[in-house]
Amino acid sequence: MLRQRTRVYTAPRHDSIPLAPTIITTMAPRSSHLRSLRRLGLILVTGKGGVGKTTVSTALARRLAEDGARVLLLEMDPRESAHRLLGLPPSGGEVLECGEGLYFQNLQPRRVIDRLVRERIRIGPIVRKVQASPIYEHFVAGCPGLEELVILGAALEQLEPPHARTTPFQVVVLDAPATGHGLALLAAPRLVSEVIEQGPFGRLAGELATFIGNPERCGVVAVTHAQDLAVQETLELCRSLEAEHGRRAELIVANGLYPALTSDASSSSPTARIWSQRRAANLQALERLAAAPAPVLQLPLLPIDDGPRLAAELARAL
């Protein structure tokens, strides 16, 4: 495991708009949210693109680790961005230790598939011949549901290692794809298991379908902005979870809310007026979000650059 010093980022100044002290509002005590999430093995974090899903995933993983769980933050984005929030170099597909009880991995499905082939065949020349085959390339690139099964299988393997010498994680926080692909990720094991029942592929699909379908082992956290389009997509996500999977989101995180201005802010300045208008729009969107069948946690917009300090502040807010 690689241990890396944390880099601290300095927040930019916002002298023209004094901000009120941060107030985090929830629909239930924060401790109950954490207890609910910590009992799960796998937490899938999804939401509309651009709402801060990776930032919230990182803060959540950090907070759960600070509360005593052994946590793996699993990122799927091949561009790798979560490492900056942890003060780490890119993981390159390896599991990196980044603090007491917290680990990070950027999951690369193709590398996982290649590893599984090596473990199954075990004879080097045959492995190389198989992996150099155009048939293998077409299968890996085009097989429906394969990438989703590999991702979920990798997460399950971290929770239930096949070897006794490997220490299992208590919680895996998966920074999942945006809403539509996130739902496809949840559906893949069941759909594949209905078509393929035999062989390693079918057995894996069946095992994952059972795991994903157990609300005591797998849960969904939806991240949104308090803006009309993002809230609409979140409400549709909640409806799809109930209609297609018979489950509800464990938590909705409304991220990046505009805090109220302090009393000494000049309400006549154009900047303050814009700020107040955006906060009012946030509050209107939150009223719509109250219709969602899940608790809602509000996180503020903070004047801090992406980096370990931002993740730490949001982890404290959680």
N, C-alpha and C positions, 0 to 999 in steps of 0.2 A: 504494500500500500504506500502511496505517496502522500506525505504530509507537506502542506504548503502554508507559508505565512499569509495572513489576511492583509490585503491592501485596503486602506481606508480612503474613501473618496470625500472630498470637501464639497459641501452643498453650495450652490450659487446663492448670491444675496438677492432678496426680494424686498428692498427697503421701501419701494414706493407703495407696497400694499402690505401693511402689517396684518399678519394672520392671527386668528383666534387660536387659543390652545386647542389641540386636536381632541375631538370628541368622537369616540367610536360608538355607534348605536347598533344594538342587535335586537333580535326578537326573542332571545332567550339568553341566559347567562353564558358568557364566553366559555366558562369551564365545561358546560354541558356540551358545547360544540366539540371541544377537544376530546372529551370522553367518548362521544359518539364516533369520532373519526379514528381514535386510537384503537378501538376494539376491532377495526377492520384490518385485513391484511393488505389489500390493494385499494388505493384511492386514485381514481381516474379524474384528472382535472381537465376540463374542456370548456369551450366557450367561443364566442365570435372572435375572429382574428383581430389582433390589435388592442385587446382589452387588458393586456398585462397578465396573461395566463401563466407564462413562464415565471414572472416575478412572484405571483401569488403561490405557485407551486413550490418555489424555492423557499419563500417565507414560511409556508405551511410545514415543509419538511424540516426546516430549521427549528420551528417551534416545537414540533413533536419530539425531535431529538433532545431539545433543551428540557423537555418534560420527562425524559428518561427512556424513551423508546430508541431502539436501534433501527435507523431509518435509511433507506436508499432512495435518493432522488434520481429517477430514470427519465432522461430526456430523449425524445425521438427525432428532433430537428437535426438534420445532417449539418446544418450551418453552425451548430454549437453556440449557444448564447448563455446558458445557465451558468457556465463556469465563471463568467465575469462577476456574477452576483455572489459567488462563493469565494472569490479571490484565488481561483485556481487556474492553471493552464488548461487548454483543451484536453479532454480525457482520452481522445483517440480510441474510444471503445473500451478502455480499461476502467475498473472500479477504483476511484480515488477516495481516500479518507480526507475529510475536510473539517473535522472538529469532533468533539466528544459525541459519539454515537451517530454522526451524520456522514454519509457516503454519497458519492455522485458517479453516475455513468451516463455517457452519451451512447445510446443503444444503436448499433448499426446492424440492421437485419441481415444484410448479405454476409457479414462476417459470422453471425450466429449460424446461418444456414451452412456455410462452409465448414464451420467447426463441427456441426452435427454430422455432416457427411464424413469428416475425418474420424470422428468417434465411432461411427457405424461400420465403416469399411476397414479402417486401421492399417491397411497395406498401402504404403506411400505411393508406389508407382500407379496403383489402380485409382487411388484418390485423385492424383494429378490428372490421370486420363479422363476420369469422370468430370472433373471440374473444368477441363479444357474443352469438353464436348459442347457443340452448339445446342444439342437437345437439352442439356443441363441449363445452359444460359436461357433458353426459351422458357423452360419450366420455372426457373426462379423468377424471371421477369414477368411472366404472364399467368401463373397459376392463381386462380381466384382464392382469396382468403389466406394465402400462404404467409404473406408479410404480417398480417394481423395475428395469426396463430403463433408466429415466431416471437413477436413482441410480447404477447400475453404469456407465452410459454417461458420466455426469459424472466418475466416478472415472477411467475409462479415458482420457477426454479430457485430464485433468490429467497423466497419465503419457505419453500420446502426443498432444500438441497438434496440431491440424490446420494451425496456422500456424507457420512457422519462427521468427517473431519472438517466440513465446511460449516461455519457458524451462520445460522439463518438470520434474516432480517425480520423484525417484528412488523414493520410497515414498509411498503413500497409506494412512493408517491410518483405516479406516472404523469408527466407533462404530456398529455395526449394531444392528438390533432384537434383542429377547430371543429365546431359542432357537428357538421355532417359526417366528417370522417371519424369523429369520436363515436358517434352512434354506430357507424359501420364496424368499428373496432369491437364494440360490445356485441354486435349481432353475429360476427363472423364465426365464432366457435359453434353456435347452435346451427347456423345454416350449413356449415361444412359437415357437422356430425350427422345431419339429416340425409346428406348425400353419400358420404363415405363412412361406413361403419367399421370396416376392417383395416388392418395394417397399422403401421406407426402413425400415419397421418390421421386416420380415423380415430385411433385411441387417444391421441393428443387432443383432437377436437372435442371428443366426448368428455375428457377430463376437464378441459377448460370451460366447456359449456356448463358443467356442474359447478365449477368454482365461480364463474362469473354470475351465474344465476342465484348464488347464495348471498342474500343481502347482509349476512353476518360476516362475510369474508371480503366482499367487494362493494365499493360505494362510489358515487359520482359527486364531484364538486363542480358546480357551474360558476364560471367567472364572467362578469359583465361590466360594462360601463352604465352609468345611469343616464342613458341616452335612448331615444325612441327605438332605433333600429336594433341596438344591442339588447334592449329589454325584450323587444318582440321576439328576437331569436331565442332568448333564454326561456321565455314562456312556451315557445314552440318545442324547445328541447324538453321541457318538463312534461308537456303533453305526449311527446313521442316516447319518453321513458315509461310513462304509465301505459300507453296504448300498446307499445311493441315489446316492452320488457317487464311490465307489471311491477314497476318499482318507482320510487321517487328519488330525487336528488337528496343527498345527505345535507347539503349546504349550498347556498348561493352567496357568492362574494361580489358585492357591488364595489368595484375598485375605482380609485382615482376621483373621489368626490371632492368638489370644491368646498373648502371650509368656509365658515362665515367670517366676514371681515371684523376686525376689532373695532371698538368704538372710536379710536383715534384715526381710522382710515378716512380719507376725504371722500365722502359719497358723491361729491360733485365732479371728481376727476373721471375722464373717459375710461381709464383702465379699471377703476373701481366699479363703474357702471357695468362694464362688460363682465367683470368678475361676478357681480351680483346677479346679472341675467343668467349666467351659466349655472350658478348655484341654484337659482330658481328652477331652471330646466332640470337639473339633477333631482330636485325634490319632487317635481311633477312625475318624472320617470320612476322614482321610487314608489310613488303611490300606485302606479300600474304594477310594479314588481311585487307589491304586497299581495297580489292575487295568486302568486306562485305557491304551490303546495310544498314549500320547504322553508326553513329558517333563512333569514337574510342577514348577512354580516356586512357592515359598511366599513370601507377602508378609505382614508383620505388621500388626496393628492398631496404629495410631499415635495418640498423644494430640494430634492437630493438626486444627484446623478445615479444612473444604474451602477450598482456595485455592492459590496458587502454591507455598507452602512445602510443602504435602502432596504436590503433584505432583513437586516437586524431590526430596523425600526418597525417594519411591517410585521415581523414575527412577534415583536412585543405587543403590537396592536391586536394580534390574534389571541 
